[in-house]
Amino acid sequence: MHIELRHLRTIRAIHAAGGLARAAEQLNITQSALSHQIRGLEDQAGVELFARRARPMRLTGAGMRLLALAERVLPDVDALSDEFAALRAGRTGRLVIAIECHACFDWLLPVLGLHRRVWPDVDVDIRPGLAFGAMAALERAEVDLVVTSDPEQVARIGFHALFDYHPMCLMAAGNPLAARAEVTPADLGAQHLITYPVDRARLDVFTAFLDPAGIEPRSVRQVELTAVIEMLVAADRGVAVLPDWVLRRLRDAPDFALRPLAGRPQRRLFAAIRAEDAALPYLAHFLRLARTEPVKLQRG
C-alpha cells in the first residue's frame, strides 16, 4: 500500500470538517479531486475508509486506523518543515567551533555569551579535542568554524581575520627578568618555560620568538590549565609567554611582572569557515563579535 503525506492530510481534514466540501476548501482542492483521491486510497487498501451515508461524514474502523497514523506522523513532518524554513531563513542552525589556540576560551566564551542573546536557537558546541585535525574536520562538515593563527590554502575554505595580539612574557615579581624593560630570546634560554601541551609549531613563543633566534629554553614544562600556569609562575617555577588578552587580569597583580618580547612580535587570529557558509546571518554575526569583543578585553 502506497500512502503519501497528502493522503494523511486528507483523512485528517475530512474527519475534522465532517464533510467533503469543507475539507476540500481547507485543502484548497476541488471536491471532485478530493473524492477521486479517497477512492484511489480505498482501492489500495481494499476497504472502505468512510461511512458515506452518515451525516456528518465519519470514518470507519479502518479509517480511524489511518487517522491515528496521520496524527502520529504529520506533527513531526510539520515541525521538520518549520525547522527547515528557519534554517533557510538563517534563524537557526549549528555552530561547532574547533580551536587551535589553547588560550582562546578567555575571549571565546564571552563572545558566545553575547552571540547567544541574539541567536538563542543556534546550537553551539566547542571541540578543543579536534585541534590537530581541525581543517580536515571543517572540510568534512564535522565542525563549522576553526579558530587558528595559521591560515592555509585550502579549497572552499575562507580565512577571516579576527584581531591582532602580542605575546607577552609572564614571570614572578622576584624573577631577575622583571628588572628588564623587555625579554630577549637569550633571556629565555636561561629560563624554565611553561607552555600549554600542544605541538611547539603552534606555540607563538617558539614560532615567532625562539626558533628564529635559534634559542632553546633551559627546559619546557607543559601544563593544561592557565590557572595552574599562573600558580607555577607566581612560585617562580618558570616563566610563560601568553597572549596579551590572557594576561590582562594580571597587569596590577603584585605577585607577577609582565614584560614585552623584544621586537614586539605580533600575531593574528583567523576564523576559518566553509565558503558556502559565509552568508549565514548567525555566522556573520559571530565573526563581527569575534573581531570587536576580544579587543575590548585586551584594553581592559
N, C-alpha and C positions, 0 to 999 in steps of 0.2 A: 504494500500500500504506500503510495507516494503522497505525503502530506506536506503542504507548503505553509509558510507563515500566513499567507493570505487566507488559507482555509481556517486556521485557528482564529484569526481576527474576525472572520465571517461568523463562525459559531458563537463567539463571544458577543458580537454586535447584535445578532438576531435574538439571542437569549436575553440580552439587556433591553432591547427595544420591544420585544414581544410581537414582532411582525416584520415582513419583508420590506414594506415601503419605508418605514422609519429607519431600518437597518441599512437599506440601500442609500438613503440620504446621508446617514452618518459616515458610511464608507466612501461616499462620493462616486458611486457607480449606479447604473440603471437597475431597476427591479428585475428586468428580464435577464440581465447579465448575472445578477445575484442568484436567481432561480437556476440558471444554467450551471453555475458553479456548484450549487448544492447537489443537483442531480449527478454531476460528474463525481463528486465526492462520495455520494451514496452508491454509485455504480462501483467505485473502487472498493468500498467497504463491504458491499453486498448486503447491507441492512439499511433500514430507514433511520434517519437521524432526527427527524422532526415528525411530530403528530400534527399533520397539516389541518385537520378538521377542528382542532382545539383553538379556542379563542380566549386569551391571546395564544399565539402560536408557541408551542412548547417543545422541548427536547424529549426524545425517547430515552430509554435507559442507555442505549449505545451512544446517543448524542451527548448525554451527561458525562460519559467516559471521555469523550473528545473534549468537552468543555473543561474538564479537570486538567487535561493535558495543556490546554490553552492557558489556563490560569497559572500553571507552573512555569511554562516556557516564556510567555510573552512579557511578563515583567522583567525578566533577565535580559531579553532581547532589547526592550525599550531602554533599560538602564545602560546597556552597552552602546546603543545608538547615541544616547546623550553624552556618554563618555567620549566617543569618537568625535562628536561635534565639538566638545570642549577642547580636545586635542587639536582639531583643525583650526580652532579659533585662538589657540595658544594660551588658553586659560589654565590648563593643567598639563601635566607631563611628568617626566622623570629627570632628575639631575643627580647623576652619580659622579662623584669627583674623586680622582686619584691624585695624590700629592707626592711629588718627588722631593719636595722641600720639607725636611723633618720638623722645622720650627714653624711651619705655616699655620698651625692651629691658632696661634696668638692673634692673627688678624682674620683668619678664615671664619672662625665661629662667630665673631661679631658681625661680619658681613652676611653670613647666613641668617642670623637673627633678624637683621633688617630686611633681607630678601623675603623671609617667611611672612612678614607682616603684609606684604603686597601680594604674594603668591602662596596662599595657605594650602592650595590644592596640588602644589607641585611636590612630588615625593623626592626627598633629598637623602642622599647617603654619601659617606666618605669611605674610601678604600685605601688606607695607607699601606696595606699589605701588597698592593699592586705596583709599588714604587718602581721596581726594576723591569716590569713588563708593561708599563702604563701605556705607551704608544701603541703597542700591539693590541692591547685591550680596547683602546679607543677606536682603532680601525675595525675591530670585531663588534663594536657597539656594546661591549660589556660595561664600559664607562662612557660618560658623556663629556667630560672635561678633565684635562690634566694640567695641574699647576707645575711649571717647570722653569728652570733658569737656563735650559739648554735647548733652544729651538733647533729643529732639524728640517731637512727637506723630505716631506712625506706627502705622497699623493692624497688629495682630498682632505688634507688636514691643514687648518689655518692656525697661525700663532698670533695671538692678540696681546700686545704689550700691556702690562698692568701698571707697574710702578718700579722706580729705581730705589736701591737701598745701598748702604755702605756697611760692610763687615767691620765690626769693632772688637777690640781685644778687652776681655773682662779679666780682672785679676783681683787678688786680695789687696786691701788698702795698704798692707805692710809689705807687699812684694816690691823688690827693687825696681821693677819696671814702672811702678806707679810714679816714680820720680822723673820719668821721661815724658817729653811732650808728645811723642809718637813711638810706635813699636816697629822695629825693623825685622826683616826675616832672620837676621843673625841673632836678634834678641830671643826669638822663639826657639832658635837652635839650642839654647841652654835651658829650655823650659819643658816641663811635662805638659803635654797638650791634651785637653779633654774635649772629645768630639761626640757627635751622635753616631750610632752604629750603622753607618752607611758607607758605601764604597768611597774611597778618597777622591775619585774622579767627580763626585757630586758634592764635595765639600769646598766652599769658597776659600778657606784658609790654605788649601793645597793648590787648587787650580788658579787662583788669582793672586797668590802671595808667595808661598814657599817654593812650589815647583819651578816657577820662572827664575827664582834666585838659586835653585839647586840646593836648598837648605832642608834638612830633616830635623824635626824636633827631638829633644832628648828622649822622649818616649811618647806613646799615644795610648790614651785610655778611652774606651768607648762607653758611653752612658746613654741610656734610653730617654730619660726624662730631663727636661730643662731644669726643674726644681732641684734635682739631685746634682746636676752640673753646678748650679749656683751654690749649693751647700759645700761641695768639694772645693770650689774656688774660694769661698769665704774662709775655709780652713787652710788656705794656701797649699792645697794638694796639687795644684796645677793651674793653668790658665785656659781660657776658652776664647774662640773667635766666633761671634754670633752676629746675626743681622741686627741693625740698629733698632728695628721695631721690637725685637725680643728684649732688648736691654733698657728700653725707655723707663721701666719702673725702677731701675737701679741707679739712675743718674745721681740721686742725692742720698743713696744708702751709705751709711758710714763704714760698713764692712767691705765695700768694693771700690775699685777705681776702674774707670773706663778710659781707654786711650785709642785714638785712631791709628790705623795701619799706615805705615809710610807709603806715600804715593796716593793715599786715599782711593784705593780701588773701589770701583762702583759696579754693581751688578744689577740686572734687570730680571724681573719675574714676568712670565708669559702664561697665558691660558691657551691651551691647545684644544680646539674643538673641530668636529667634522664640518666641512664646508656647507653641507646641506642643512645644518642646524643653526647657521649663523642668524637666520631671520626669526628664530623662535623668540617671542617677546620676553618670556621669563629668563631665557639665557642671556639675551642682550642686557636686561636689567641687572643680572648678576655681574656681568662684565663691567657695567658702569659703576656699580658699588665697589667692586674689587679694584678699580682704579683710584677711587677717591678716599674710601674709609681707611685703608692702611696708611695713607699719607697723614691723616689726622692722628693716627696712633704714633707715627714717627715724631710728630711735632708735640706730642703730649697733650 
